[in-house]
Amino acid sequence: MTPEIAEQLKNSLTTLVEQDGGTIEIVQFTGDSMEFNLLLDSAECAECVMPKQFLEQVFLDQAQKIYGNLRSVLINDPRKE
């Protein structure tokens, strides 16, 4: 995965959390995986953002439409589980 594709994926996936005031940042990526930090500092309702496990699956499904070689997505969620 190139840095340009990683950024394109991040921009596409950000729309899934920004409506609730969240955003994401890329921590790292490889040829088949991506890791993000979920940032909720400006979220008025952090609990309104989808749960981590659900987000990871939704992110993976959406990202594979752009980059078919992606096999895993990890989200570092600041909320306590």
N, C-alpha and C positions, 0 to 999 in steps of 0.2 A: 504494500500500500504506500502510495506517495503522500508527502505532506499535503499536497493539494486535494487529494481524495479525502484524506482525514478531515481537513477543514470543511470540505463540502458536506461530509457526513455530519459533522458537528453542527453546522448551520441548519441543515435539514432537521436534525433531531431536537435542536433547541426549541423549535416551534411547539414541540409536545409538552414542554414544561413552562414556557414563558407566559402563557395565558394565566397561569397561577402565580406568576411573579418569580419563578425560578429561572435558572440558567445552568449551563454546563460548561466545563472546560476540559480539554483533553489533557490527560495525565501522560499517557503513552499509547503507542499503537505498534502492531507488528503486521506481518502479511495477512494474518487471519484473526486478529483480536484488537479490541480497543478498550481502554480504561478511561473513565470520565469521573470528575468530581461534580456532584450535584450541589449547586450553590443556591441557598434559600434565604440569603440575607435580606433581600428586598421583597420576599414573599409575604403578603399580608396574612396568608393562611397556609403555612408550611404543610400542614396535615392534608390540605386539599390536593397537593401534588401526589400523583400516583405512587403507590408503594414501590420500593426498590425492585423486588422480584418481578413485578408486573412491568415496570419501566424497562428493565433489562431485556425482557422478551419482546416488548413492543419496539424498543430501539433496534434489537437484532433483526426483527422482521422488516422494519422500515429500511434499515441500512443495507440489508441484503438485496433490496431492489436496486440500489445504486452500485453496490460493490458485492458481487456474488460470492467472493472468496471468504467473506467474513464468517467466522464460526462462533465467536463469543464476544460478549459485551459485559464489562464489569462496571458497576456504578458505585462510587463511594458516597454513601448517603449520610449526611450529618445528623439525621434524626435517630433517636434511640429506638432500638427494635424491641 
